Amino acid sequence: MMGMNSPTHTPRIALVGDRSPHVRSHVRIPLLLDALAERDGLVLDAYWIPTADAEALGAVRRFDAVWLLPGSPYVSEAGALAAIRTAREDGIPFLGTCAGFQHALIEYARDVCGLERAAHAENDPSADPDDLLIAPLACSLVGHEGVVRVTPGSRAEKALGAERTTERYHCNYGFDNRHLDTLGAHGLRFTGVDEEGGIRIAELPSHPFFLATLFQPELAGDGTRPHPLIRALATAATEHARGELAVKAPTYAGAGAL
């Protein structure tokens, strides 16, 4: 049992992505939703929204959570960015994983930091290298597992219950650390890094729940036990549906990135 009052309606989650049976994380979603309901009492009413549909004004506005899923390049980069911006500006719980992480940083760079030409190398291979916010990784992380060190006191650390975790990846692109200070100066926090200092988690303390991870928590285990970050998103969605979600700013140990 959840141990909390029932929401005014079943929390609605927008699964933004171009659904495909060939994307392993997409195949996992129904299993994870069932596990959230059965193991944690967190029942979510899930709707898949293709990125092209997410371009429509207010496409995700009536949802209690938005999860921008892997599967890039997206059919519509504009739709993915619009979903992120709505969630960010309207205080809707947001989780971005893999490509969702990458595009969350692009949206923040463009719409908050004024880096209008911030680019993703996969979407815009001819972009000026100085404008690449998301660049090819030196070593591919497709099928890779690695340790992530998490900032004490961060929202990610509180959800994980640990300052160190091992996570699964399936990506070839990551954040270019040259832009770290600019995004950090505008309020984004980088709260998880790999053992070489590569950014793996970002969060927004001024938002009720805004997390993005380069790793894919949906691939943890066999899918029968939801990853703590997915469970945290479902909990935030339930609180949003009850009208009780508020900003609870984390108290970080130290400043900036790890």
C-alpha positions in Angstrom: 0.0 0.0 0.0 1.1 3.5 -0.7 0.3 4.9 2.7 -1.0 8.1 1.3 -4.4 9.6 0.5 -5.9 8.8 -2.9 -5.3 11.4 -5.6 -8.3 13.2 -7.1 -7.8 11.3 -10.3 -5.5 8.5 -11.5 -2.2 10.2 -12.2 -1.7 10.6 -15.9 1.8 10.2 -17.4 2.9 11.3 -20.9 5.4 8.9 -22.4 6.9 11.1 -25.0 8.8 9.2 -27.7 8.5 7.5 -31.0 7.3 4.1 -29.8 9.1 1.1 -31.4 9.3 -2.6 -30.7 13.0 -2.4 -31.6 13.8 0.0 -28.7 14.3 -2.1 -25.6 13.4 0.6 -23.1 10.0 1.1 -24.9 9.3 -2.6 -24.6 10.0 -2.5 -20.9 7.5 0.3 -20.1 4.3 -1.9 -19.7 6.2 -4.2 -17.4 7.4 -1.3 -15.3 4.0 0.2 -15.1 2.5 -3.1 -13.9 5.3 -3.5 -11.3 4.7 0.1 -10.0 1.1 -0.8 -9.4 1.6 -4.2 -8.0 4.7 -3.6 -5.8 4.3 0.0 -4.8 0.6 0.8 -5.2 1.5 3.6 -7.7 -1.1 3.3 -10.4 -0.5 5.5 -13.5 -2.7 6.2 -16.5 -0.1 6.2 -19.3 -0.4 7.7 -22.7 2.2 7.4 -25.5 2.7 10.7 -27.3 4.8 10.6 -30.5 7.3 13.5 -30.7 5.5 15.0 -33.7 2.3 15.2 -31.7 4.1 16.8 -28.8 4.7 19.8 -31.0 1.1 20.9 -30.5 0.6 23.7 -28.0 -0.2 22.3 -24.6 0.2 18.7 -25.7 1.4 17.5 -22.3 0.0 20.3 -20.1 -2.8 18.2 -18.5 -0.5 15.4 -17.4 0.8 14.7 -14.0 4.2 13.6 -15.2 6.2 13.7 -18.4 8.8 11.0 -19.3 10.9 11.7 -22.3 12.1 8.3 -23.4 15.1 7.1 -25.4 14.9 6.5 -29.1 16.8 9.2 -30.9 17.0 10.7 -33.4 13.4 11.7 -32.6 11.0 12.2 -35.5 10.5 15.7 -34.1 13.2 17.4 -32.1 10.9 20.4 -31.8 8.2 18.2 -30.2 10.6 16.7 -27.7 11.9 20.2 -26.7 8.3 21.5 -26.4 7.4 18.7 -24.0 10.4 19.5 -21.9 9.7 23.2 -21.8 6.1 22.7 -20.8 7.0 20.4 -18.0 9.7 22.7 -16.8 7.7 25.9 -16.9 4.5 24.4 -15.6 6.0 22.5 -12.7 5.0 19.1 -14.1 7.2 16.2 -12.8 9.7 15.3 -15.5 12.2 12.5 -16.2 14.4 12.4 -19.2 16.5 9.3 -19.9 19.3 8.8 -22.4 18.1 11.0 -25.4 15.6 12.5 -22.9 18.6 13.7 -20.8 20.4 15.0 -23.9 17.4 17.0 -25.1 16.6 18.3 -21.6 20.0 20.0 -21.6 19.5 21.3 -25.1 16.1 22.9 -24.1 17.6 24.4 -21.0 20.6 25.8 -22.9 18.4 27.4 -25.6 15.4 28.6 -23.6 17.0 29.5 -20.2 20.7 30.2 -20.9 20.2 32.0 -24.2 22.4 29.6 -26.1 20.1 29.6 -29.1 22.5 27.7 -31.3 23.1 24.9 -28.8 23.1 21.7 -31.0 23.0 17.9 -30.8 25.6 16.3 -33.0 23.2 13.5 -33.9 20.5 15.9 -35.0 22.8 18.5 -36.6 26.1 16.8 -37.7 27.1 20.0 -39.6 26.8 22.3 -36.6 29.8 24.4 -35.5 31.8 22.4 -33.0 31.6 25.4 -30.6 27.8 25.0 -30.6 27.7 21.3 -29.8 26.2 20.9 -26.4 25.7 17.1 -27.0 28.7 15.6 -28.7 29.9 12.1 -29.6 31.3 10.2 -26.7 35.0 9.3 -26.9 33.9 5.7 -26.2 30.4 4.4 -27.0 28.2 3.4 -24.0 26.0 1.1 -26.0 25.5 -2.0 -23.8 27.8 -0.5 -21.2 27.4 -0.6 -17.4 29.2 1.9 -15.2 29.5 3.4 -11.8 27.8 6.8 -11.1 28.8 8.9 -8.1 25.9 11.0 -6.9 26.0 14.4 -5.0 25.1 14.0 -1.3 21.8 15.7 -0.5 20.7 15.9 -4.1 17.2 14.9 -5.3 18.8 12.0 -7.2 20.7 10.8 -4.1 17.6 11.0 -2.0 15.6 8.9 -4.5 18.4 6.4 -4.9 19.2 6.2 -1.3 22.9 5.9 -2.1 25.8 8.1 -3.2 27.1 5.4 -5.6 25.2 3.3 -8.1 25.9 1.1 -11.1 23.7 1.9 -14.2 23.1 0.7 -17.7 23.6 2.8 -20.9 22.7 2.5 -24.6 24.1 5.7 -26.1 26.8 7.3 -28.3 26.4 10.9 -27.3 26.9 12.9 -24.1 27.1 16.4 -22.6 30.1 18.5 -23.6 31.6 19.7 -20.3 32.7 23.0 -21.9 29.2 24.3 -21.3 28.9 23.1 -17.7 29.6 26.5 -16.0 27.0 28.3 -18.2 24.2 25.9 -17.4 25.2 25.7 -13.8 25.2 29.5 -13.5 21.5 29.5 -14.7 20.4 27.0 -12.0 20.8 23.5 -13.4 22.7 21.2 -11.1 24.9 18.3 -12.2 24.5 15.7 -9.5 25.9 12.5 -11.0 29.2 11.7 -12.8 31.0 8.7 -13.9 34.5 7.8 -12.7 36.1 10.0 -15.3 33.9 13.0 -14.4 31.5 12.7 -17.3 28.0 14.2 -16.5 25.4 11.5 -16.0 22.6 13.2 -13.9 21.2 16.7 -14.1 18.4 18.2 -11.9 16.6 21.4 -11.4 16.3 22.4 -7.7 13.8 25.2 -8.4 11.3 22.6 -9.9 9.2 20.2 -7.9 10.7 17.2 -9.7 13.0 17.6 -12.7 15.6 14.9 -13.3 17.5 13.7 -16.4 19.9 10.8 -16.7 22.2 9.7 -19.5 21.8 6.2 -18.2 18.6 4.2 -18.7 16.9 3.3 -15.4 14.2 1.5 -17.3 16.8 -1.2 -18.1 17.7 -2.0 -14.5 17.2 -5.6 -13.5 14.6 -7.6 -15.3 11.9 -4.9 -15.0 9.9 -6.5 -12.2 11.4 -4.1 -9.6 11.2 -0.5 -10.8 14.3 1.6 -10.5 14.2 4.1 -7.6 14.2 7.0 -10.0 11.2 5.7 -11.9 9.4 5.1 -8.6 10.3 8.6 -7.5 8.7 10.0 -10.7 5.6 7.9 -10.1 5.4 9.2 -6.5 5.8 12.8 -7.8 3.0 12.2 -10.4 0.7 11.0 -7.6 1.4 14.1 -5.5 0.8 16.3 -8.5 -2.6 14.6 -9.1 -3.4 15.3 -5.5 -2.4 19.0 -5.9 0.2 18.6 -3.2 3.4 18.7 -5.1 5.6 21.6 -4.1 9.2 22.6 -4.6 11.3 21.0 -1.8 14.7 22.4 -2.7 17.5 19.9 -2.0 20.4 20.9 0.3 23.5 19.9 -1.6 26.9 19.1 -0.1 29.1 21.5 -2.0 28.4 23.5 -5.1 28.3 22.9 -8.8 29.1 19.6 -10.4 30.9 16.8 -8.7 
